[in-house]
Amino acid sequence: MKITVSAPGKLMLFGEHAVVYGRPCIVTAVGQRMKITVELTDDSMFQLNAPDVSVINYQKPMSQLGQGNIPKGAKFVEIAVLNFLKKQRIKKGLKITTKSEFNSQFGFGSSSASTVCVIKALSELFGKKLSNKQLFDLAYKTVLDIQGKGSGFDVAATVFGGTLYYITPGKVIESLNIDSLPLIVGYSGLKFDTVTLVNQVSKLAEKYPQVIENVYSQIEKLVEQAKIALVSKDWVTLGELMNFNEGLLSILGVEGKKLADMIYGAREAGAYGAKLSGAGIGDCMIAIATDDTTQAVKAGITKAGGQIIDVETNAEGVKVER
Ligand code: MEV
């Protein structure tokens, strides 16, 4: 009894941070996938190999799931199993192997993708079919159990795939009908903890409630316009809205010098617009450009110290691999 499930990573297009406070965001699923194989065994042990996050031959009795010191790279998988089983004892053991097509440092959401894969695989193995919304709810709960914070947009992207207009906590998950997106992605090489940055923004909102609420409201307005521009392939408007969004993220204090340099590199080379993607300071930036400026924009980002990552957008959501 063995199954392999894969799920996409994600890239935030518009609305990060404000989405944590009830505003909408737009996220796209990326072609790079997380793959997880789950096997039922007869030895009542939980075994995990996740070499991409340095977890090798981690094992413990199934009865001790969620207890003791859990290595960082094993947390999401282990708690996902615990939440799926709802603490009920099973006689079988589980052997889980994860393999990611993307670097866990990119900010593509490897934790959410592995959580979703594990729950999907277990639901298939135990014949407890879950709808995508039920899968989303359980995976999002798992992420909150571990991180305490987060809008769940990444979980939605990895479950449903495509490009989504999303309002937390899954209040709206709307699939946008797009068939192309001339997106360029640059990786900064820097890593910052998402929850730390979310807390930092929340502190700023405590100190300047009216100013920051106003920033969130402006972000909400531009997300609504970006949704229309995206569907109608109005790349000029989409680029301008990216620039507005970046300005507002800069007010929130999450721009960071390296990302700002890459963003300016892209704009100066002719991009319609560019912004950071995700929590900020590190991870990736995105730019939108025409075919004839693509090479120059990529060069501009590279010159600013970024690494171009080829990314297919609007990718398929979680699925069982045949
Ligand atoms: C992080 O990728 C995006 C944030 O909006 C956090 C979240 O939505 O969970 C900063």
Residues whose N, C-alpha, C, O or C-beta is under 5 A from the ligand:
A	BS01	MEV	E16 H17 V19 V20 G150 S151 G152 T194 G278 A279
